[in-house]
Amino acid sequence: MEECIPTQRHSRDYLVKFPEELLVDNLGNHMLFAAECLLAGTFPEVEEADRAQLRPQARNLLCSLELVRTVLREQSLSQPNSYPEPVRAVLIQFDRLFAEFELSYVSSLVAVKSPEEIYRQQEIIVLFCETVERALRLGYLTQEMIDGYEPLLMFTIPRLAIISGLLIYPEGPLSLERSPEEMSRVFSPFYNLLKKIRELLRVLSVEELCLLERSLCTAEPEDPCGPDITPPPAPSALLEIPCATPPALTCTTLLGPSGAVDNPGTDWQWGPQIPGSSPGIGATPGARCSELRCRYSSTKDMLHTLFVCISGVADQLQTNFASDMRSILKTVFKIVASQAEPLEEPSASRKKDDDSCVADAPRVADCPLCSSPTEAAGLWRAGTHRLPEWVPDSTCSQCSACRSPFTLLRRRHHCRSCGKIFCARCSPHAAALPHYSHTKPVRVCTHCYTTHLSPASQCTRSQ
C-alpha cells in the first residue's frame, strides 16, 4: 500500500489515542489474528457486547483481505509492475476497513484517550518546552545536556515545570482556577497539593526562588538551604525588575500569581498593587505572607518543604503515568534538541582548521598516550600492543575530562584507548582499535578520538 496508494491511505491520526506500549511493529499482524479469533468465537478478552459489534467488522476485514490477495495474485501473473485502478480500489477499501477495525478493537480492550485529554497533553508539552527555554536562559540547564539526553533531565524538567505552571504561566495546563476534572489526568490527582505548593511559592523572594530551582536540578535530594550553602545570586533576568525603589529581599518581596510573568522571553514585571500589601507582584498580602512563613522555623525549613513536595509530585508522575511522561518528554526533546546540520564535503581550508582543532584538543590529565608520544606513535607501526592500564571503578569518583561527579544517573564508562573513566557525554564515540585487537568499534573518549586515532578507524556512536 505504501508503494501503490501512498497518498490515498486512511488517516492514522487515531493512533495518538492508544497507549504507547501498544504501538509496536507487529500490531497489524495482531489485528488480523484477532479478527480471525472473533469470527471463530475463541477470543475471551473482549466482552460479549463488544464482540457482537466487532464480528461484522472482522468479517468485512477478512473478506477484503482475501479479495486483495486474489487481485494481487492475478495482477502479478499478468502485469507484475503495474497497479491499475481495480487493484488500487481494492487496496483503498482494505486500508479503510483495517483502520476502522483497529480503532474499534483497541477501544474495546483498553481505555483510549479522548480528544480533550490529547489536547491537555499537548498543553503540557508546550509548558515543558517553555520551561526548558526558561531554564536554558537562566543557566539551570545547558544545551549540551539536552542534546546528550542527560538522564537527570527526566526528573529536572517536570520539577521545574511545576513551578512554571503554578507561578509563571498560571493560566496554562496547571491552572488551579479550573476544577480537577478539567485538568489533565496526569496532574489532577495532585490538585490539593499543588494549591499548597502555589501558596508557598507566592511568598518566596527572587533569591529564594532561584535557590529552590537550582536545588531541584540536582539528582540527589540536597538540602536547598544548608548551613554551609551561600544562596547563589539570582539570574539577571530575575533581578531586572522595574520599580520605583529596589525592594528588599525579605518576606515583603513577593512572587505573585496571575500575570506575574508575561512569557519566558521577557523580564518579570511588577503587577498592580493591592491596598495594604507590601511592594510585590501583587496578590498575596503582607499579613498572609508572614502567616505562611511563621508556620516554619526558618527559611531553610520552608524551602526544604517545597523541595520535598515538588520533587514528590514530579517523581510520582514518572511512576503513576510512565507511558504519558515518556510520550511527553520524547516530544519535548524532539522540539528543544539542536537540529543536526546536513553533512557537506569539507573544503581544503576547513580541513586545515579541523587539523588545527585536533592539534589543540584539550589533553586529559595523566593520559598515557600523551605522556609517552613515542609509544602512541608506535601503536600504528607495531600492529598489536599491550592493553592500556585499566583504571578501577572504585578509584575514580568523577569524570576524567569534565570532572563531573558520578551519580546513580551519571554512569562510569571506560575508554578502551587510554583506560581511563569518563561520563557518557565525554565518551560518545566508537572506533576500531586494531593495535589492541579490537577490530569492531568500541567506546573511546573524545580526547583519544580526536588526538590519537586515525580517521580510518573513527565512527560516531549514535546516542
C-alpha positions as CSV (number, residue, x, y, z in Angstrom):
1,M,0.0,0.0,0.0
2,E,2.9,2.4,0.7
3,E,4.0,1.8,-2.9
4,C,0.7,1.7,-4.7
5,I,-1.6,4.2,-2.7
6,P,0.8,6.3,-0.6
7,T,-1.4,9.4,-0.8
8,Q,-4.7,7.7,-0.5
9,R,-4.3,5.8,2.7
10,H,-6.8,6.1,5.5
11,S,-5.7,8.6,8.2
12,R,-3.9,7.0,11.2
13,D,-4.2,10.0,13.5
14,Y,-6.3,7.9,15.9
15,L,-3.0,6.2,16.9
16,V,-2.3,9.1,19.3
17,K,-5.2,7.8,21.4
18,F,-3.5,4.4,22.0
19,P,-1.2,3.7,25.0
20,E,2.4,3.8,24.0
21,E,3.0,0.2,24.8
22,L,0.6,-0.9,22.1
23,L,2.4,0.9,19.3
24,V,4.6,-1.9,18.2
25,D,5.7,-3.1,14.8
26,N,3.6,-6.2,14.8
27,L,0.3,-4.5,15.8
28,G,-1.1,-5.1,12.3
29,N,-0.5,-8.9,12.5
30,H,-2.2,-8.9,15.9
31,M,-5.2,-7.2,14.4
32,L,-5.6,-9.8,11.7
33,F,-5.2,-12.6,14.2
34,A,-7.8,-11.0,16.5
35,A,-10.3,-10.7,13.6
36,E,-9.9,-14.5,12.8
37,C,-10.4,-15.3,16.5
38,L,-13.5,-13.2,16.7
39,L,-15.1,-14.9,13.8
40,A,-14.2,-18.3,15.3
41,G,-15.7,-17.3,18.7
42,T,-12.5,-18.1,20.5
43,F,-11.5,-14.7,21.8
44,P,-12.2,-14.3,25.6
45,E,-10.5,-10.9,26.1
46,V,-13.5,-9.0,24.6
47,E,-16.8,-8.6,26.3
48,E,-19.8,-10.2,24.7
49,A,-21.4,-6.9,23.8
50,D,-18.2,-5.6,22.2
51,R,-17.7,-9.0,20.5
52,A,-21.1,-8.8,18.8
53,Q,-20.2,-5.3,17.5
54,L,-16.7,-6.3,16.3
55,R,-17.7,-9.5,14.5
56,P,-19.2,-7.7,11.4
57,Q,-16.2,-5.5,11.1
58,A,-13.9,-8.6,11.4
59,R,-15.8,-10.4,8.7
60,N,-15.7,-7.5,6.3
61,L,-11.9,-7.1,7.0
62,L,-11.1,-10.7,6.3
63,C,-13.2,-10.8,3.2
64,S,-11.5,-7.7,1.9
65,L,-8.1,-9.3,2.7
66,E,-9.0,-12.4,0.7
67,L,-10.1,-10.2,-2.2
68,V,-6.8,-8.2,-2.0
69,R,-4.8,-11.5,-2.2
70,T,-6.8,-12.7,-5.2
71,V,-6.5,-9.4,-7.1
72,L,-2.8,-9.1,-6.4
73,R,-2.1,-12.7,-7.4
74,E,-3.9,-12.2,-10.7
75,Q,-2.1,-8.9,-11.3
76,S,1.3,-10.4,-10.6
77,L,0.8,-13.1,-13.2
78,S,-0.4,-10.6,-15.9
79,Q,1.4,-7.3,-15.3
80,P,3.6,-7.6,-12.2
81,N,4.9,-4.0,-12.1
82,S,1.7,-2.0,-12.6
83,Y,-1.2,-1.1,-10.4
84,P,-4.4,-0.4,-12.4
85,E,-7.4,1.2,-10.9
86,P,-9.2,-2.0,-9.8
87,V,-6.1,-3.0,-7.7
88,R,-5.9,0.4,-6.2
89,A,-9.6,0.5,-5.3
90,V,-9.3,-2.9,-3.5
91,L,-6.3,-1.7,-1.5
92,I,-8.0,1.5,-0.5
93,Q,-11.1,-0.4,0.7
94,F,-8.9,-2.8,2.7
95,D,-6.9,0.0,4.3
96,R,-10.1,1.7,5.4
97,L,-11.7,-1.4,6.9
98,F,-8.4,-2.2,8.7
99,A,-8.2,1.2,10.3
100,E,-11.9,1.1,11.4
101,F,-11.4,-2.4,12.9
102,E,-8.1,-1.4,14.6
103,L,-9.7,1.6,16.3
104,S,-12.8,-0.3,17.4
105,Y,-10.9,-3.4,18.6
106,V,-8.3,-1.4,20.7
107,S,-11.0,0.8,22.2
108,S,-12.8,-2.3,23.4
109,L,-9.7,-3.6,25.2
110,V,-8.1,-0.6,26.8
111,A,-9.1,3.0,27.7
112,V,-8.1,5.3,24.8
113,K,-7.5,9.0,25.2
114,S,-10.3,11.4,24.4
115,P,-9.7,14.4,22.1
116,E,-9.9,16.6,25.2
117,E,-7.2,14.6,27.0
118,I,-5.0,14.7,23.9
119,Y,-5.3,18.5,23.8
120,R,-4.4,18.8,27.5
121,Q,-1.4,16.6,27.0
122,Q,-0.3,18.9,24.2
123,E,-0.7,21.8,26.6
124,I,1.7,20.1,29.0
125,I,4.2,19.6,26.2
126,V,4.1,23.3,25.5
127,L,4.6,24.0,29.2
128,F,7.6,21.7,29.4
129,C,9.1,23.3,26.3
130,E,8.6,26.8,27.7
131,T,10.2,25.6,31.0
132,V,13.2,24.2,29.2
133,E,13.6,27.5,27.3
134,R,13.5,29.5,30.6
135,A,15.9,27.1,32.3
136,L,18.4,27.5,29.4
137,R,18.1,31.3,29.6
138,L,18.7,31.3,33.4
139,G,21.5,28.9,33.3
140,Y,19.8,26.0,35.1
141,L,20.3,23.7,32.1
142,T,22.7,23.6,29.2
143,Q,22.1,22.8,25.5
144,E,24.7,20.1,25.8
145,M,22.7,18.3,28.5
146,I,19.6,18.3,26.2
147,D,21.5,17.2,23.1
148,G,23.1,14.4,25.1
149,Y,19.7,13.3,26.6
150,E,21.1,13.6,30.1
151,P,19.0,11.1,32.3
152,L,18.8,13.7,35.0
153,L,16.5,15.8,32.8
154,M,13.8,13.2,33.1
155,F,13.4,14.5,36.7
156,T,14.5,18.1,36.4
157,I,12.1,19.2,33.6
158,P,8.9,18.0,35.4
159,R,10.1,19.6,38.6
160,L,10.8,23.0,37.1
161,A,7.6,22.7,35.0
162,I,5.5,22.6,38.2
163,I,7.0,25.9,39.3
164,S,6.5,27.4,35.9
165,G,2.9,26.1,35.6
166,L,1.9,27.4,39.0
167,L,3.8,30.7,39.1
168,I,4.8,31.9,35.7
169,Y,2.1,30.5,33.4
170,P,-0.9,30.4,35.8
171,E,-3.5,30.2,33.0
172,G,-1.8,27.2,31.5
173,P,-2.4,23.4,32.0
174,L,-1.7,23.7,35.7
175,S,-4.2,26.5,36.3
176,L,-5.9,25.9,39.7
177,E,-8.8,28.1,38.8
178,R,-10.4,25.2,37.0
179,S,-11.7,22.1,38.6
180,P,-9.7,18.9,38.9
181,E,-11.9,17.3,36.3
182,E,-10.9,19.9,33.8
183,M,-7.2,19.4,34.3
184,S,-5.1,16.7,32.6
185,R,-5.3,13.3,34.3
186,V,-1.6,13.5,34.9
187,F,-1.8,16.4,37.3
188,S,-5.4,16.2,38.6
189,P,-4.6,13.7,41.4
190,F,-2.3,16.3,43.0
191,Y,-4.8,19.2,42.8
192,N,-4.9,19.9,46.6
193,L,-1.1,19.5,47.0
194,L,-0.5,21.9,44.0
195,K,-2.6,24.5,45.7
196,K,-0.5,24.4,48.9
197,I,2.7,24.5,46.8
198,R,1.4,27.6,45.0
199,E,0.7,29.4,48.2
200,L,4.3,28.9,49.4
201,L,5.8,29.8,46.0
202,R,4.0,33.1,46.1
203,V,5.8,34.2,49.3
204,L,9.3,33.4,48.1
205,S,11.7,36.1,47.3
206,V,13.5,36.1,44.0
207,E,16.7,34.8,45.6
208,E,14.8,32.1,47.4
209,L,13.1,31.0,44.2
210,C,16.4,30.9,42.4
211,L,17.9,28.7,45.1
212,L,14.9,26.4,45.1
213,E,15.0,25.9,41.4
214,R,18.7,25.2,41.4
215,S,18.3,22.6,44.1
216,L,15.5,20.9,42.0
217,C,18.0,20.5,39.2
218,T,20.2,18.1,41.2
219,A,20.0,14.3,41.2
220,E,20.3,13.9,45.0
221,P,17.7,15.3,47.5
222,E,20.1,18.0,48.7
223,D,19.0,20.5,51.3
224,P,18.3,23.6,49.3
225,C,19.4,25.9,52.1
226,G,22.0,24.1,54.2
227,P,24.1,25.8,56.8
228,D,27.3,26.0,54.6
229,I,25.5,27.0,51.4
230,T,25.5,30.6,50.4
231,P,22.5,31.5,48.3
232,P,23.6,32.0,44.7
233,P,22.9,35.3,43.1
234,A,19.6,35.4,41.2
235,P,19.9,35.3,37.4
236,S,20.0,38.7,35.7
237,A,16.6,38.0,34.1
238,L,15.1,37.8,37.6
239,L,16.8,40.9,39.0
240,E,15.9,43.4,36.3
241,I,12.6,44.3,37.8
242,P,11.5,47.9,37.1
243,C,10.1,49.6,40.2
244,A,10.4,53.0,41.9
245,T,12.6,51.7,44.7
246,P,14.5,48.4,44.9
247,P,12.5,46.1,47.2
248,A,14.4,44.4,50.0
249,L,14.8,40.6,49.6
250,T,12.6,39.7,52.6
251,C,9.2,38.3,53.1
252,T,7.8,41.5,51.7
253,T,9.3,40.8,48.3
254,L,6.6,38.5,46.9
255,L,6.1,36.4,43.8
256,G,2.6,36.9,42.7
257,P,0.2,34.8,40.7
258,S,-1.6,35.5,37.5
259,G,0.2,37.9,35.1
260,A,3.4,37.9,37.2
261,V,5.4,36.9,34.2
262,D,4.4,37.7,30.6
263,N,6.5,35.0,28.9
264,P,9.9,33.3,29.3
265,G,11.4,35.8,26.8
266,T,10.7,38.9,28.9
267,D,11.8,40.1,32.3
268,W,9.4,39.8,35.2
269,Q,7.1,42.8,35.7
270,W,5.6,44.1,38.9
271,G,1.8,43.9,38.8
272,P,-0.8,46.3,40.2
273,Q,-0.6,46.8,43.9
274,I,-3.3,45.8,46.3
275,P,-4.0,48.3,49.1
276,G,-2.4,47.3,52.3
277,S,0.0,44.9,50.6
278,S,3.8,45.3,50.5
279,P,5.6,46.0,47.3
280,G,5.4,42.8,45.3
281,I,3.9,41.2,42.3
282,G,0.6,41.7,43.8
283,A,-1.8,39.2,45.2
284,T,-0.5,37.8,48.5
285,P,-0.9,40.5,51.3
286,G,2.0,41.0,53.7
287,A,0.0,39.6,56.6
288,R,-0.7,36.4,54.7
289,C,3.0,36.2,53.7
290,S,4.0,36.5,57.4
291,E,1.5,33.9,58.4
292,L,2.8,31.4,55.9
293,R,6.4,32.0,56.9
294,C,5.6,31.7,60.6
295,R,4.5,28.1,60.1
296,Y,8.1,27.2,59.6
297,S,11.0,27.5,61.9
298,S,13.3,29.1,59.2
299,T,13.5,29.8,55.6
300,K,15.6,26.7,55.2
301,D,12.7,24.6,56.6
302,M,10.2,26.2,54.2
303,L,12.5,25.7,51.2
304,H,13.0,22.1,52.2
305,T,9.3,21.5,52.4
306,L,8.8,23.0,48.9
307,F,11.7,20.8,47.6
308,V,10.1,17.6,49.0
309,C,6.6,18.4,47.8
310,I,7.6,19.5,44.3
311,S,10.0,16.5,43.9
312,G,7.4,14.2,45.2
313,V,4.8,15.3,42.7
314,A,7.2,15.2,39.8
315,D,8.7,11.8,40.7
316,Q,5.2,10.3,41.1
317,L,4.4,11.4,37.5
318,Q,7.2,9.0,36.4
319,T,5.7,6.2,38.4
320,N,2.0,6.6,38.0
321,F,1.9,7.9,34.5
322,A,5.1,6.4,33.0
323,S,3.6,6.0,29.5
324,D,2.3,9.6,29.3
325,M,5.5,11.0,30.6
326,R,7.6,9.1,28.1
327,S,5.5,10.4,25.3
328,I,5.6,13.9,26.6
329,L,9.3,14.0,27.2
330,K,10.1,12.3,23.9
331,T,8.2,15.1,22.1
332,V,9.9,17.8,24.2
333,F,13.3,16.5,23.4
334,K,12.5,16.5,19.7
335,I,11.5,20.1,19.9
336,V,14.2,21.6,22.1
337,A,17.2,19.5,20.9
338,S,19.6,21.0,18.4
339,Q,18.9,20.1,14.8
340,A,21.6,18.1,13.1
341,E,23.2,20.1,10.3
342,P,23.4,18.4,6.9
343,L,26.8,16.8,6.1
344,E,28.7,18.6,3.4
345,E,32.0,17.9,1.8
346,P,34.7,19.8,3.8
347,S,36.8,22.3,1.8
348,A,40.6,22.5,1.9
349,S,40.6,25.4,4.3
350,R,38.1,23.6,6.6
351,K,40.2,20.5,6.6
352,K,43.2,22.7,7.7
353,D,41.1,24.2,10.5
354,D,40.0,20.7,11.6
355,D,43.6,19.6,11.7
356,S,44.5,22.6,13.9
357,C,41.5,21.8,16.2
358,V,42.7,18.3,16.6
359,A,46.2,19.6,17.5
360,D,44.7,22.0,20.0
361,A,42.4,19.3,21.6
362,P,42.5,19.5,25.4
363,R,44.6,16.9,27.0
364,V,43.3,14.6,29.7
365,A,45.3,14.6,32.8
366,D,47.8,11.7,33.0
367,C,46.8,10.4,29.6
368,P,49.3,7.5,29.0
369,L,49.3,8.2,25.2
370,C,50.1,11.9,25.7
371,S,52.7,11.3,28.3
372,S,54.5,8.9,26.0
373,P,54.2,10.2,22.4
374,T,56.7,7.7,21.1
375,E,54.6,4.9,22.5
376,A,51.4,6.4,20.9
377,A,53.1,6.7,17.5
378,G,54.4,3.2,17.7
379,L,51.0,1.7,18.1
380,W,50.2,2.1,14.5
381,R,53.6,0.5,13.4
382,A,53.6,-2.3,15.9
383,G,50.2,-3.6,14.9
384,T,49.3,-5.1,18.3
385,H,50.3,-3.6,21.6
386,R,49.7,-4.3,25.2
387,L,46.4,-3.0,26.6
388,P,46.3,0.3,28.5
389,E,46.3,0.3,32.2
390,W,42.6,-0.2,33.3
391,V,41.6,2.3,36.0
392,P,39.4,0.5,38.6
393,D,35.9,1.9,39.2
394,S,36.5,2.2,42.9
395,T,39.4,4.6,42.5
396,C,37.6,7.1,40.3
397,S,34.6,9.2,41.6
398,Q,34.5,11.8,38.8
399,C,34.9,12.1,35.0
400,S,38.5,12.3,33.9
401,A,37.6,15.0,31.4
402,C,34.8,17.3,32.8
403,R,35.3,16.4,36.4
404,S,31.6,15.9,36.9
405,P,30.9,13.5,39.9
406,F,29.4,10.1,39.1
407,T,25.9,9.5,40.5
408,L,23.2,7.0,40.1
409,L,22.3,8.6,36.8
410,R,25.7,9.7,35.6
411,R,27.4,6.3,35.0
412,R,31.0,5.4,34.5
413,H,32.4,4.4,31.1
414,H,35.9,3.2,30.3
415,C,37.8,4.4,27.3
416,R,39.2,1.4,25.5
417,S,42.1,3.5,24.1
418,C,43.6,5.1,27.3
419,G,41.8,3.0,30.0
420,K,40.5,6.0,31.9
421,I,36.9,6.5,33.2
422,F,34.6,9.1,31.6
423,C,30.9,10.1,31.7
424,A,28.7,9.3,28.7
425,R,28.9,12.9,27.4
426,C,32.8,12.8,27.3
427,S,32.9,9.4,25.7
428,P,30.3,9.5,22.9
429,H,32.5,8.0,20.1
430,A,33.3,4.5,18.9
431,A,36.3,3.4,16.9
432,A,38.1,0.2,16.0
433,L,41.4,-0.3,17.8
434,P,43.3,-2.9,15.7
435,H,46.5,-2.3,17.7
436,Y,44.6,-3.6,20.8
437,S,43.0,-6.4,18.8
438,H,39.6,-4.6,18.8
439,T,38.5,-5.0,15.2
440,K,35.0,-3.8,16.0
441,P,34.2,-0.3,17.1
442,V,34.5,0.2,20.9
443,R,33.9,3.2,23.2
444,V,36.6,5.8,23.2
445,C,36.7,9.2,24.9
446,T,36.6,12.5,22.9
447,H,40.3,13.2,23.7
448,C,41.5,9.9,22.2
449,Y,39.1,10.1,19.3
450,T,40.3,13.5,18.2
451,T,44.0,13.2,19.2
452,H,45.3,9.6,19.0
453,L,43.1,7.8,16.4
454,S,43.5,7.8,12.7
455,P,40.5,8.9,10.6
456,A,40.1,5.5,9.1
457,S,39.3,3.9,12.4
458,Q,36.8,6.5,13.5
459,C,33.0,6.2,13.5
460,T,30.5,8.2,15.6
461,R,28.4,6.4,18.1
462,S,24.7,7.2,17.8
463,Q,23.3,8.2,21.1
